[in-house]
Structure formats: C-alpha cells, structure tokens
Amino acid sequence: MRQSALFTKIRREAPKDEAAKNAQLLIRAGFIHKEMAGVYSFLPLGWRVLNKINEIIRRAMNALGAIELHLTGLQNPTPWQASGRWSDQEADFWFKTKLKNKSIVGLAATHEEPLVSLLRDHLHSYRDLPFCVYQIQTKFRNETRAKSGLLRCREFLMKDLYSFHHSQEEFELFYDKVRSAYEDIFKTVGLGGRTHLTFAGGGTFSRYSYEFQTVCEAGEDTIYLSENKGVAVNAEIINDEVLRQFGLEKEELVPHRAIEVGNLFNLGQRFSEALDLTYLDEKGNKQPVWMGSYGLGPSRLLGTIVEVFADDKGLVWPRSLAPFLVHLLALRAQNPEVKKFAEKLYEQLERVELEVLFDDRDLTAGEQFAESDLIGLPYRVVVSEKALTSGKFEIVSRIDGSIESLSLDEVVKFLKTKHV
C-alpha cells in the first residue's frame, strides 16, 4: 500500500478525552476512530491488524473441530426469560430497544440462550454429540462507565465458542483442548510469557471459572501468582478454601495487575435444562446436554498488545500481527533518483509477496521517521542519497532497535526470512 493512498492522517497530539495508552496511540496513528465513549471504528491499518488476530483465532478453533457460524445481534426475549437473564436485575449488561410494533428486543452481549434455543431443532440423538460451534461477532454491553480504550467497550468484537457433550467427563476432555488452543493463540500473538491461566469467579454462569490474564499495569484486575507452581488466582475469589484447593500459601503469591483476555466456563446443564435441550440416550431416555462456553475478545486482545509492547515513540507490532511487515521510506531530499529507486524497490518487494507500506509522500525526513515510529511496523527500510551512493540500505527493527546495512539483494533476502 502507498501511504499517499491512505485517507487517514497522523495526529501529533493524543486525544484529550482518552487516558488509556492503547486508545491514545491507536487514534494518533490512524488505526481506530472514536465514535463515542466505548465505541470505536477500525480504520484500514487497524482493520488489517484485527483481521490477523481473527485468522489466528479462527485457525485454532478450526483445529479443534469447531464449526463457524454467525448468530443474530437482535435478541428475542423469550429464551433469555427462560434462563432468567432477561431482567436487568439479573443481568445488567443489556441494551434494549423497542420495535415499531411496541415489542422489546435486546442487543446480544453473549449467545448461550439463542444458540441453545435454535439447537432444539437440530439436536435429538446421542449420535449428534459431541460437537462445538463458534463465531467472531460484534457484541454489545451496557457498561456503566466505558473506559480503558479497547479494554472496556460498549461495542466490541468477540470470539465465542460453545461445546455440547453427553457428560461432564466428555466436556472436561474438550475443555483441556480449548485451554491448550488458547495458550497457543497467546504465544502466537506474543503474549505467551506473561499470560496466565487464572482461577476466577463464574459470573452469571457458575460459581467458578478459569480466565486467561495478561500481566500488565493497565489491567483492571488483580491476580495473585505463584511463580513456582504456575498457578494464578483472581483477587475477587481468593480465600482459604481456594488456597487449600490449589495447595498454595498466601506468602508465596505475588499480586499483579492484569488484563483478562480469555475465559473458559463449565456451564454444566444450566442452559439445557432451562431451555429444554435434550437428547435421547442409547436406551431411549431423555438426557440434558452438558455445555461449555469459551470467550476471547479480538479487539480487547489488540488493545492489550498495544499496552504491553508500545514504547515512548509509539506502537510496536509483533510480526504476526503487524498491518505490514515493512515500512519503506524514500528520503528524497532534492534527488529524483531516490524516489525512482524507491519505486523500483517497492515493486520488487511486492513481487515476492511481502507486505509493504510505502511512504511516497513529500515530507521531511524527521516527519517520516516520527510517523514510522508511531505506526510501529516491524522493519523500516530507508532509501536515501547516501544509500544510492554506497549501495547499502538501512533496515531498522522497530521491535529491538537493531540496524542492518545491506545491499539491495540482501535486503530482499533478509525480509523474506522475516515474512510471517
């Protein structure tokens, strides 16, 4: 992509109505646009990052044997009334709206009830189980106070996976597979070393659950982590009973601020009993289905990655997520040969299928370098008068600051080895 073709513009100053680092940098760099509190549009660069996160998640879900679908955002109250989660007193997350015929519908915050309801038309026999489905879809939550940029939104993207089983034992085997899949996802996006499986409360689903928490000072949660045992417990449920369950001593636990980036719920038979989702077993007897629910927010994950990796110059993208691998800068000065050569290099890099953002605009070198740092692509290649004279081109790593000075052929080979 040519940077001159991007309609988005870099902002010199952080927006005054944003305190969170992720929102400030993403808005300044032209990745997102704030529509209102807790509601953000994804601009071209941000959309590319979000789609890369989605594809990493999608590959992991497909490898589990999960089948992708897309459920409606508008919600019929009936299944939610059956589960007891339609009332605002029982579930405080609702956006509700009145149709022209005076009936009330909701905007989906999650999809357990509508999915269970529709499966009554499709699930009948023990032969139909087990199976799992997932979607990557927009959710709506009526947060009292939307804050922290993409970390707490009123409209956001969610990957929700649901599994259906004959028994608790069968569910637990699948649960372990999902846990491993989540661990692989967090490793792929660069958060593996600081993301911990955490024992937590179950919210409206159950007494307890597991979360994945990424250690970060911007986090709203506090977790207590045992480094030796690799066990973490959310501060909201830490007590003597939980400590005994995990064989922990309070003295060995270290508190950390953390961001919840995923969760795993054992739903048991709560929703299948409330909504009459049953199957006939081998003896022809009706049995309620055992369920699991597994959430992971791609847009929140994007915000978390910014909070963890960004520095005082701007964004820093891991290679697996960067909107482009290479930022090609032509420091044209007063030499038209610089621009001509940069154009040829851009075409050459595109021919070998490298993702390149080509800054072909007429800016000063200082402006180009500052904007390049803010956007945060993994590698910057500089074409200048000096490079044309010497035949050596500078490659700067935004990730670790290392600098390579290579010939043209070496530049192409180097970048091809870094391609994800």
C-alpha positions as a Markdown table, in Angstrom:
| # | Residue | x | y | z |
|---|---|---|---|---|
| 1 | Met | 0.0 | 0.0 | 0.0 |
| 2 | Arg | 1.1 | 3.5 | -0.8 |
| 3 | Gln | 0.8 | 5.8 | 2.2 |
| 4 | Ser | -0.3 | 8.6 | -0.1 |
| 5 | Ala | -3.4 | 6.5 | -0.8 |
| 6 | Leu | -4.4 | 6.2 | 2.9 |
| 7 | Phe | -7.1 | 8.8 | 3.7 |
| 8 | Thr | -6.1 | 8.6 | 7.4 |
| 9 | Lys | -3.8 | 11.2 | 8.9 |
| 10 | Ile | -1.4 | 11.0 | 11.8 |
| 11 | Arg | -2.3 | 13.1 | 14.8 |
| 12 | Arg | 0.5 | 14.9 | 16.6 |
| 13 | Glu | -1.3 | 15.1 | 19.9 |
| 14 | Ala | -3.1 | 12.5 | 21.9 |
| 15 | Pro | -6.9 | 13.0 | 22.1 |
| 16 | Lys | -7.7 | 14.8 | 25.4 |
| 17 | Asp | -10.7 | 12.6 | 26.2 |
| 18 | Glu | -8.6 | 9.4 | 26.3 |
| 19 | Ala | -6.5 | 8.3 | 29.2 |
| 20 | Ala | -5.6 | 4.8 | 28.1 |
| 21 | Lys | -2.3 | 4.3 | 26.2 |
| 22 | Asn | -3.9 | 1.9 | 23.7 |
| 23 | Ala | -6.6 | 4.4 | 22.7 |
| 24 | Gln | -4.3 | 7.4 | 22.5 |
| 25 | Leu | -1.7 | 5.7 | 20.3 |
| 26 | Leu | -4.2 | 3.8 | 18.0 |
| 27 | Ile | -6.1 | 7.1 | 17.4 |
| 28 | Arg | -3.0 | 9.1 | 16.8 |
| 29 | Ala | -1.6 | 6.6 | 14.4 |
| 30 | Gly | -4.9 | 6.3 | 12.4 |
| 31 | Phe | -5.8 | 2.7 | 13.4 |
| 32 | Ile | -9.1 | 3.5 | 15.1 |
| 33 | His | -11.6 | 6.3 | 15.3 |
| 34 | Lys | -13.6 | 7.1 | 18.4 |
| 35 | Glu | -17.4 | 7.4 | 17.7 |
| 36 | Met | -18.4 | 7.8 | 21.3 |
| 37 | Ala | -17.4 | 6.5 | 24.7 |
| 38 | Gly | -16.7 | 2.8 | 24.4 |
| 39 | Val | -17.4 | 2.7 | 20.7 |
| 40 | Tyr | -14.6 | 2.7 | 18.1 |
| 41 | Ser | -14.4 | 2.2 | 14.3 |
| 42 | Phe | -11.5 | 0.3 | 12.9 |
| 43 | Leu | -9.7 | 2.2 | 10.1 |
| 44 | Pro | -7.7 | 0.5 | 7.4 |
| 45 | Leu | -4.5 | -0.2 | 9.4 |
| 46 | Gly | -6.4 | -1.2 | 12.5 |
| 47 | Trp | -8.7 | -3.5 | 10.4 |
| 48 | Arg | -5.7 | -5.3 | 9.0 |
| 49 | Val | -4.4 | -6.0 | 12.5 |
| 50 | Leu | -7.8 | -7.1 | 13.7 |
| 51 | Asn | -8.2 | -9.5 | 10.8 |
| 52 | Lys | -4.8 | -11.0 | 11.5 |
| 53 | Ile | -5.9 | -11.7 | 15.1 |
| 54 | Asn | -9.2 | -13.1 | 13.9 |
| 55 | Glu | -7.4 | -15.5 | 11.5 |
| 56 | Ile | -5.0 | -16.7 | 14.2 |
| 57 | Ile | -8.1 | -17.4 | 16.4 |
| 58 | Arg | -10.0 | -19.0 | 13.5 |
| 59 | Arg | -7.2 | -21.4 | 12.7 |
| 60 | Ala | -7.0 | -22.5 | 16.3 |
| 61 | Met | -10.8 | -23.0 | 16.5 |
| 62 | Asn | -11.0 | -24.9 | 13.3 |
| 63 | Ala | -8.1 | -27.2 | 14.5 |
| 64 | Leu | -10.4 | -28.1 | 17.5 |
| 65 | Gly | -13.0 | -29.3 | 15.0 |
| 66 | Ala | -15.3 | -26.3 | 15.8 |
| 67 | Ile | -17.7 | -25.2 | 13.0 |
| 68 | Glu | -18.1 | -21.4 | 12.4 |
| 69 | Leu | -21.5 | -19.8 | 12.3 |
| 70 | His | -23.0 | -16.3 | 12.7 |
| 71 | Leu | -25.9 | -15.6 | 15.1 |
| 72 | Thr | -28.1 | -12.6 | 15.2 |
| 73 | Gly | -27.3 | -9.4 | 17.1 |
| 74 | Leu | -31.0 | -8.7 | 17.8 |
| 75 | Gln | -32.3 | -10.9 | 20.6 |
| 76 | Asn | -35.7 | -12.4 | 21.1 |
| 77 | Pro | -36.5 | -12.0 | 24.9 |
| 78 | Thr | -38.2 | -15.5 | 25.2 |
| 79 | Pro | -35.1 | -17.7 | 25.6 |
| 80 | Trp | -33.5 | -15.2 | 27.9 |
| 81 | Gln | -36.6 | -15.1 | 30.1 |
| 82 | Ala | -36.5 | -18.9 | 30.3 |
| 83 | Ser | -32.9 | -18.7 | 31.6 |
| 84 | Gly | -33.6 | -15.8 | 34.0 |
| 85 | Arg | -31.2 | -13.4 | 32.3 |
| 86 | Trp | -33.6 | -11.0 | 30.6 |
| 87 | Ser | -34.3 | -9.0 | 33.7 |
| 88 | Asp | -32.0 | -6.0 | 34.2 |
| 89 | Gln | -31.8 | -7.0 | 37.9 |
| 90 | Glu | -30.3 | -10.4 | 37.0 |
| 91 | Ala | -28.1 | -9.3 | 34.1 |
| 92 | Asp | -27.0 | -5.7 | 34.0 |
| 93 | Phe | -25.4 | -5.8 | 30.5 |
| 94 | Trp | -28.4 | -5.2 | 28.3 |
| 95 | Phe | -29.1 | -2.6 | 25.6 |
| 96 | Lys | -32.8 | -3.0 | 24.8 |
| 97 | Thr | -34.8 | -1.2 | 22.2 |
| 98 | Lys | -38.5 | -1.0 | 21.2 |
| 99 | Leu | -39.7 | -2.0 | 17.8 |
| 100 | Lys | -42.4 | -0.1 | 15.9 |
| 101 | Asn | -44.9 | -2.8 | 16.9 |
| 102 | Lys | -44.1 | -2.0 | 20.6 |
| 103 | Ser | -42.3 | -5.2 | 21.3 |
| 104 | Ile | -38.9 | -5.2 | 23.0 |
| 105 | Val | -35.7 | -6.8 | 21.7 |
| 106 | Gly | -32.1 | -6.8 | 23.0 |
| 107 | Leu | -28.7 | -6.4 | 21.5 |
| 108 | Ala | -26.6 | -9.5 | 22.2 |
| 109 | Ala | -23.9 | -9.5 | 24.9 |
| 110 | Thr | -23.4 | -13.2 | 24.5 |
| 111 | His | -25.2 | -16.1 | 22.8 |
| 112 | Glu | -25.8 | -19.1 | 25.1 |
| 113 | Glu | -29.6 | -18.7 | 25.1 |
| 114 | Pro | -30.3 | -18.2 | 21.4 |
| 115 | Leu | -27.9 | -20.9 | 20.4 |
| 116 | Val | -29.4 | -23.5 | 22.8 |
| 117 | Ser | -32.9 | -22.4 | 21.7 |
| 118 | Leu | -32.1 | -23.0 | 18.0 |
| 119 | Leu | -30.4 | -26.3 | 18.6 |
| 120 | Arg | -33.6 | -27.8 | 19.8 |
| 121 | Asp | -34.5 | -28.1 | 16.1 |
| 122 | His | -31.2 | -30.0 | 15.3 |
| 123 | Leu | -30.0 | -32.0 | 18.3 |
| 124 | His | -32.0 | -35.1 | 19.1 |
| 125 | Ser | -29.9 | -38.3 | 19.5 |
| 126 | Tyr | -26.8 | -39.3 | 21.4 |
| 127 | Arg | -25.3 | -39.8 | 18.0 |
| 128 | Asp | -25.5 | -36.0 | 17.4 |
| 129 | Leu | -23.0 | -35.4 | 20.3 |
| 130 | Pro | -20.4 | -34.1 | 20.9 |
| 131 | Phe | -19.9 | -31.1 | 18.7 |
| 132 | Cys | -18.8 | -27.4 | 19.0 |
| 133 | Val | -19.5 | -24.2 | 17.2 |
| 134 | Tyr | -18.0 | -20.7 | 17.3 |
| 135 | Gln | -18.4 | -17.2 | 15.8 |
| 136 | Ile | -16.4 | -14.0 | 15.7 |
| 137 | Gln | -19.1 | -11.4 | 16.0 |
| 138 | Thr | -20.0 | -7.9 | 17.4 |
| 139 | Lys | -21.3 | -7.8 | 21.0 |
| 140 | Phe | -22.9 | -5.0 | 23.0 |
| 141 | Arg | -22.7 | -4.4 | 26.7 |
| 142 | Asn | -24.2 | -1.6 | 28.6 |
| 143 | Glu | -21.2 | -0.7 | 30.6 |
| 144 | Thr | -21.8 | 1.9 | 33.3 |
| 145 | Arg | -18.5 | 3.5 | 32.5 |
| 146 | Ala | -16.7 | 2.6 | 29.3 |
| 147 | Lys | -13.0 | 3.2 | 29.8 |
| 148 | Ser | -9.5 | 2.0 | 29.0 |
| 149 | Gly | -9.9 | 2.3 | 25.3 |
| 150 | Leu | -10.4 | -1.1 | 23.6 |
| 151 | Leu | -10.1 | -2.9 | 27.0 |
| 152 | Arg | -13.7 | -2.0 | 28.1 |
| 153 | Cys | -16.1 | -1.1 | 25.3 |
| 154 | Arg | -19.8 | -1.0 | 24.8 |
| 155 | Glu | -19.5 | -2.4 | 21.3 |
| 156 | Phe | -16.7 | -4.9 | 20.7 |
| 157 | Leu | -15.7 | -8.0 | 18.7 |
| 158 | Met | -15.9 | -11.4 | 20.5 |
| 159 | Lys | -15.0 | -14.9 | 19.6 |
| 160 | Asp | -17.4 | -17.1 | 21.4 |
| 161 | Leu | -17.1 | -20.9 | 21.3 |
| 162 | Tyr | -19.7 | -23.3 | 22.6 |
| 163 | Ser | -19.4 | -27.1 | 23.1 |
| 164 | Phe | -22.1 | -29.7 | 23.7 |
| 165 | His | -21.5 | -33.1 | 25.3 |
| 166 | His | -23.0 | -36.3 | 26.7 |
| 167 | Ser | -21.4 | -35.9 | 30.1 |
| 168 | Gln | -19.1 | -33.8 | 32.3 |
| 169 | Glu | -16.2 | -36.2 | 31.7 |
| 170 | Glu | -16.5 | -35.7 | 28.0 |
| 171 | Phe | -16.7 | -32.0 | 28.5 |
| 172 | Glu | -13.6 | -31.9 | 30.6 |
| 173 | Leu | -11.5 | -33.7 | 27.9 |
| 174 | Phe | -12.6 | -31.0 | 25.4 |
| 175 | Tyr | -12.0 | -28.2 | 28.0 |
| 176 | Asp | -8.4 | -29.2 | 28.2 |
| 177 | Lys | -8.0 | -29.0 | 24.4 |
| 178 | Val | -9.5 | -25.5 | 24.4 |
| 179 | Arg | -7.1 | -24.4 | 27.2 |
| 180 | Ser | -4.2 | -25.6 | 25.1 |
| 181 | Ala | -5.6 | -23.9 | 22.0 |
| 182 | Tyr | -5.8 | -20.6 | 23.9 |
| 183 | Glu | -2.3 | -21.0 | 25.2 |
| 184 | Asp | -1.1 | -21.4 | 21.5 |
| 185 | Ile | -3.0 | -18.3 | 20.5 |
| 186 | Phe | -1.4 | -16.1 | 23.1 |
| 187 | Lys | 2.0 | -17.4 | 22.2 |
| 188 | Thr | 1.4 | -16.7 | 18.5 |
| 189 | Val | 0.5 | -13.0 | 19.3 |
| 190 | Gly | 3.5 | -12.6 | 21.5 |
| 191 | Leu | 1.8 | -12.7 | 25.0 |
| 192 | Gly | 2.6 | -16.2 | 26.0 |
| 193 | Gly | 5.2 | -15.5 | 28.6 |
| 194 | Arg | 3.0 | -13.0 | 30.5 |
| 195 | Thr | -0.4 | -14.6 | 30.2 |
| 196 | His | -1.5 | -17.0 | 32.9 |
| 197 | Leu | -4.4 | -19.4 | 33.4 |
| 198 | Thr | -6.2 | -17.9 | 36.4 |
| 199 | Phe | -8.8 | -19.4 | 38.8 |
| 200 | Ala | -11.7 | -16.9 | 39.0 |
| 201 | Gly | -15.4 | -16.4 | 39.8 |
| 202 | Gly | -18.0 | -17.7 | 37.4 |
| 203 | Gly | -20.1 | -14.6 | 37.0 |
| 204 | Thr | -23.7 | -15.4 | 36.0 |
| 205 | Phe | -22.7 | -18.8 | 34.7 |
| 206 | Ser | -21.3 | -20.8 | 37.6 |
| 207 | Arg | -19.5 | -20.5 | 40.9 |
| 208 | Tyr | -16.0 | -20.7 | 39.4 |
| 209 | Ser | -14.3 | -20.4 | 36.1 |
| 210 | Tyr | -10.9 | -20.0 | 34.5 |
| 211 | Glu | -9.6 | -16.9 | 32.9 |
| 212 | Phe | -6.5 | -16.1 | 30.9 |
| 213 | Gln | -5.0 | -13.0 | 32.4 |
| 214 | Thr | -2.1 | -11.0 | 30.8 |
| 215 | Val | 0.1 | -9.2 | 33.4 |
| 216 | Cys | 0.0 | -5.5 | 32.6 |
| 217 | Glu | -0.1 | -2.4 | 34.7 |
| 218 | Ala | -3.0 | -1.1 | 32.6 |
| 219 | Gly | -5.2 | -4.0 | 33.7 |
| 220 | Glu | -8.3 | -3.6 | 35.8 |
| 221 | Asp | -7.9 | -6.9 | 37.6 |
| 222 | Thr | -5.5 | -8.1 | 40.3 |
| 223 | Ile | -4.3 | -11.6 | 40.2 |
| 224 | Tyr | -2.2 | -13.5 | 42.8 |
| 225 | Leu | 0.5 | -15.5 | 41.0 |
| 226 | Ser | 2.7 | -18.4 | 42.3 |
| 227 | Glu | 5.7 | -18.3 | 40.0 |
| 228 | Asn | 7.0 | -21.7 | 41.3 |
| 229 | Lys | 3.7 | -23.5 | 40.8 |
| 230 | Gly | 2.5 | -21.6 | 37.7 |
| 231 | Val | -0.9 | -21.0 | 39.4 |
| 232 | Ala | -2.8 | -17.7 | 39.4 |
| 233 | Val | -5.9 | -16.8 | 41.4 |
| 234 | Asn | -8.1 | -13.7 | 40.8 |
| 235 | Ala | -8.2 | -11.4 | 43.8 |
| 236 | Glu | -12.0 | -11.5 | 43.8 |
| 237 | Ile | -12.2 | -15.1 | 44.9 |
| 238 | Ile | -9.0 | -15.7 | 46.9 |
| 239 | Asn | -9.8 | -17.2 | 50.3 |
| 240 | Asp | -8.6 | -20.1 | 52.5 |
| 241 | Glu | -10.8 | -22.7 | 50.6 |
| 242 | Val | -9.3 | -21.7 | 47.3 |
| 243 | Leu | -5.7 | -21.7 | 48.7 |
| 244 | Arg | -6.3 | -25.2 | 50.1 |
| 245 | Gln | -7.7 | -26.4 | 46.8 |
| 246 | Phe | -4.5 | -25.4 | 44.9 |
| 247 | Gly | -2.1 | -26.2 | 47.7 |
| 248 | Leu | -1.0 | -22.6 | 48.0 |
| 249 | Glu | 0.4 | -20.5 | 50.8 |
| 250 | Lys | -0.6 | -16.8 | 50.8 |
| 251 | Glu | 3.1 | -15.8 | 51.4 |
| 252 | Glu | 4.2 | -17.4 | 48.0 |
| 253 | Leu | 1.6 | -15.4 | 46.0 |
| 254 | Val | 2.7 | -12.1 | 44.3 |
| 255 | Pro | 0.0 | -9.6 | 43.3 |
| 256 | His | 0.0 | -8.3 | 39.7 |
| 257 | Arg | -2.3 | -6.0 | 37.7 |
| 258 | Ala | -3.7 | -7.9 | 34.7 |
| 259 | Ile | -6.0 | -7.7 | 31.7 |
| 260 | Glu | -8.5 | -10.6 | 31.2 |
| 261 | Val | -8.0 | -11.7 | 27.6 |
| 262 | Gly | -10.0 | -15.0 | 27.6 |
| 263 | Asn | -12.3 | -17.2 | 29.7 |
| 264 | Leu | -13.4 | -20.8 | 30.0 |
| 265 | Phe | -16.8 | -21.7 | 31.6 |
| 266 | Asn | -18.2 | -25.0 | 32.6 |
| 267 | Leu | -21.9 | -24.3 | 32.0 |
| 268 | Gly | -23.0 | -27.8 | 33.1 |
| 269 | Gln | -26.7 | -28.4 | 32.3 |
| 270 | Arg | -27.9 | -25.0 | 33.4 |
| 271 | Phe | -29.0 | -23.7 | 30.0 |
| 272 | Ser | -30.0 | -27.1 | 28.5 |
| 273 | Glu | -32.4 | -27.7 | 31.5 |
| 274 | Ala | -33.8 | -24.1 | 31.4 |
| 275 | Leu | -34.4 | -24.3 | 27.7 |
| 276 | Asp | -35.1 | -28.0 | 27.4 |
| 277 | Leu | -32.2 | -29.0 | 25.2 |
| 278 | Thr | -32.1 | -32.8 | 25.5 |
| 279 | Tyr | -31.0 | -35.9 | 23.6 |
| 280 | Leu | -32.2 | -39.5 | 23.6 |
| 281 | Asp | -29.5 | -41.8 | 25.0 |
| 282 | Glu | -28.8 | -45.4 | 23.9 |
| 283 | Lys | -31.8 | -46.6 | 26.0 |
| 284 | Gly | -34.2 | -44.0 | 24.6 |
| 285 | Asn | -34.2 | -41.9 | 27.7 |
| 286 | Lys | -34.1 | -38.1 | 27.6 |
| 287 | Gln | -30.9 | -36.5 | 28.9 |
| 288 | Pro | -30.0 | -32.8 | 29.3 |
| 289 | Val | -26.9 | -31.8 | 27.3 |
| 290 | Trp | -23.7 | -30.8 | 29.1 |
| 291 | Met | -22.2 | -27.5 | 27.9 |
| 292 | Gly | -19.1 | -25.3 | 27.8 |
| 293 | Ser | -18.6 | -21.7 | 26.8 |
| 294 | Tyr | -15.3 | -20.1 | 25.9 |
| 295 | Gly | -14.7 | -16.4 | 25.2 |
| 296 | Leu | -11.9 | -14.5 | 23.7 |
| 297 | Gly | -12.1 | -10.8 | 22.5 |
| 298 | Pro | -10.1 | -10.0 | 19.4 |
| 299 | Ser | -10.5 | -6.2 | 19.8 |
| 300 | Arg | -9.6 | -6.4 | 23.5 |
| 301 | Leu | -6.6 | -8.5 | 22.6 |
| 302 | Leu | -5.5 | -5.8 | 20.1 |
| 303 | Gly | -5.7 | -3.2 | 22.9 |
| 304 | Thr | -3.8 | -5.5 | 25.3 |
| 305 | Ile | -0.9 | -5.9 | 22.8 |
| 306 | Val | -0.6 | -2.2 | 22.4 |
| 307 | Glu | -0.5 | -1.7 | 26.2 |
| 308 | Val | 2.2 | -4.4 | 26.5 |
| 309 | Phe | 4.5 | -3.6 | 23.6 |
| 310 | Ala | 4.2 | 0.1 | 22.8 |
| 311 | Asp | 7.0 | 2.4 | 23.9 |
| 312 | Asp | 7.5 | 6.2 | 24.2 |
| 313 | Lys | 7.8 | 6.6 | 20.4 |
| 314 | Gly | 4.6 | 4.8 | 19.5 |
| 315 | Leu | 3.2 | 1.4 | 18.6 |
| 316 | Val | 5.3 | -1.7 | 18.3 |
| 317 | Trp | 3.7 | -4.6 | 16.4 |
| 318 | Pro | 4.8 | -8.3 | 16.7 |
| 319 | Arg | 5.5 | -9.7 | 13.2 |
| 320 | Ser | 2.4 | -12.0 | 13.4 |
| 321 | Leu | 0.0 | -9.0 | 13.7 |
| 322 | Ala | 1.6 | -6.0 | 12.0 |
| 323 | Pro | -0.6 | -4.5 | 9.3 |
| 324 | Phe | 2.5 | -4.5 | 7.1 |
| 325 | Leu | 5.9 | -6.2 | 7.6 |
| 326 | Val | 7.9 | -3.4 | 6.1 |
| 327 | His | 7.8 | 0.4 | 6.2 |
| 328 | Leu | 9.6 | 1.7 | 3.1 |
| 329 | Leu | 10.8 | 5.3 | 3.4 |
| 330 | Ala | 12.1 | 7.4 | 0.5 |
| 331 | Leu | 14.2 | 10.2 | 1.9 |
| 332 | Arg | 14.0 | 12.1 | -1.4 |
| 333 | Ala | 15.8 | 15.3 | -0.4 |
| 334 | Gln | 16.4 | 17.0 | -3.7 |
| 335 | Asn | 17.3 | 13.9 | -5.7 |
| 336 | Pro | 14.6 | 12.5 | -8.0 |
| 337 | Glu | 16.7 | 9.3 | -8.3 |
| 338 | Val | 15.9 | 8.5 | -4.7 |
| 339 | Lys | 12.2 | 8.4 | -5.5 |
| 340 | Lys | 12.7 | 6.4 | -8.7 |
| 341 | Phe | 14.8 | 3.8 | -6.9 |
| 342 | Ala | 12.4 | 3.5 | -4.0 |
| 343 | Glu | 9.5 | 2.9 | -6.5 |
| 344 | Lys | 11.5 | 0.0 | -8.1 |
| 345 | Leu | 12.3 | -1.4 | -4.6 |
| 346 | Tyr | 8.6 | -1.2 | -3.7 |
| 347 | Glu | 7.6 | -3.1 | -6.8 |
| 348 | Gln | 10.3 | -5.7 | -6.2 |
| 349 | Leu | 9.2 | -6.4 | -2.6 |
| 350 | Glu | 5.6 | -6.7 | -3.7 |
| 351 | Arg | 6.6 | -9.2 | -6.4 |
| 352 | Val | 8.0 | -11.5 | -3.7 |
| 353 | Glu | 4.7 | -11.1 | -1.8 |
| 354 | Leu | 6.0 | -9.0 | 1.1 |
| 355 | Glu | 3.5 | -6.7 | 2.8 |
| 356 | Val | 4.9 | -3.2 | 2.4 |
| 357 | Leu | 3.7 | 0.3 | 3.4 |
| 358 | Phe | 5.5 | 2.7 | 1.0 |
| 359 | Asp | 5.8 | 6.2 | 2.3 |
| 360 | Asp | 5.8 | 8.0 | -1.0 |
| 361 | Arg | 4.7 | 11.4 | 0.4 |
| 362 | Asp | 6.6 | 14.6 | 0.2 |
| 363 | Leu | 7.5 | 15.1 | 3.9 |
| 364 | Thr | 10.7 | 15.9 | 5.7 |
| 365 | Ala | 12.9 | 13.1 | 6.9 |
| 366 | Gly | 12.1 | 14.0 | 10.5 |
| 367 | Glu | 8.4 | 13.7 | 9.9 |
| 368 | Gln | 8.8 | 10.4 | 8.1 |
| 369 | Phe | 10.8 | 8.8 | 10.9 |
| 370 | Ala | 8.5 | 10.1 | 13.6 |
| 371 | Glu | 5.4 | 8.8 | 11.8 |
| 372 | Ser | 7.1 | 5.5 | 11.1 |
| 373 | Asp | 7.9 | 5.0 | 14.8 |
| 374 | Leu | 4.4 | 5.9 | 15.7 |
| 375 | Ile | 2.8 | 3.4 | 13.3 |
| 376 | Gly | 5.3 | 0.7 | 14.6 |
| 377 | Leu | 5.8 | -1.7 | 11.7 |
| 378 | Pro | 8.4 | -4.4 | 12.4 |
| 379 | Tyr | 11.0 | -3.2 | 9.8 |
| 380 | Arg | 11.9 | 0.1 | 8.3 |
| 381 | Val | 13.9 | 0.3 | 5.1 |
| 382 | Val | 15.4 | 3.6 | 4.2 |
| 383 | Val | 16.2 | 4.7 | 0.6 |
| 384 | Ser | 18.3 | 7.9 | 0.7 |
| 385 | Glu | 21.0 | 9.7 | -1.4 |
| 386 | Lys | 23.6 | 8.1 | 0.9 |
| 387 | Ala | 22.2 | 4.6 | 0.3 |
| 388 | Leu | 22.3 | 5.1 | -3.5 |
| 389 | Thr | 25.9 | 6.2 | -3.4 |
| 390 | Ser | 27.1 | 3.4 | -1.1 |
| 391 | Gly | 24.8 | 0.7 | -2.4 |
| 392 | Lys | 23.9 | -0.1 | 1.3 |
| 393 | Phe | 20.4 | 0.3 | 2.7 |
| 394 | Glu | 19.5 | 0.6 | 6.3 |
| 395 | Ile | 17.0 | -1.8 | 7.9 |
| 396 | Val | 15.8 | -0.8 | 11.3 |
| 397 | Ser | 13.9 | -3.2 | 13.6 |
| 398 | Arg | 11.1 | -1.5 | 15.5 |
| 399 | Ile | 11.0 | -4.5 | 17.8 |
| 400 | Asp | 14.5 | -4.4 | 19.2 |
| 401 | Gly | 16.1 | -1.3 | 17.6 |
| 402 | Ser | 18.8 | -3.3 | 15.7 |
| 403 | Ile | 20.1 | -1.8 | 12.5 |
| 404 | Glu | 21.4 | -3.7 | 9.4 |
| 405 | Ser | 23.2 | -2.2 | 6.5 |
| 406 | Leu | 22.7 | -4.4 | 3.5 |
| 407 | Ser | 22.9 | -4.5 | -0.3 |
| 408 | Leu | 19.7 | -4.5 | -2.3 |
| 409 | Asp | 19.8 | -8.3 | -2.9 |
| 410 | Glu | 20.5 | -8.8 | 0.8 |
| 411 | Val | 17.6 | -6.5 | 1.8 |
| 412 | Val | 15.1 | -8.7 | -0.1 |
| 413 | Lys | 16.6 | -12.0 | 1.2 |
| 414 | Phe | 16.6 | -10.6 | 4.8 |
| 415 | Leu | 12.9 | -9.5 | 4.7 |
| 416 | Lys | 11.8 | -12.8 | 3.1 |
| 417 | Thr | 13.2 | -14.7 | 6.0 |
| 418 | Lys | 11.2 | -12.4 | 8.4 |
| 419 | His | 7.9 | -12.9 | 6.5 |
| 420 | Val | 5.2 | -14.5 | 8.7 |
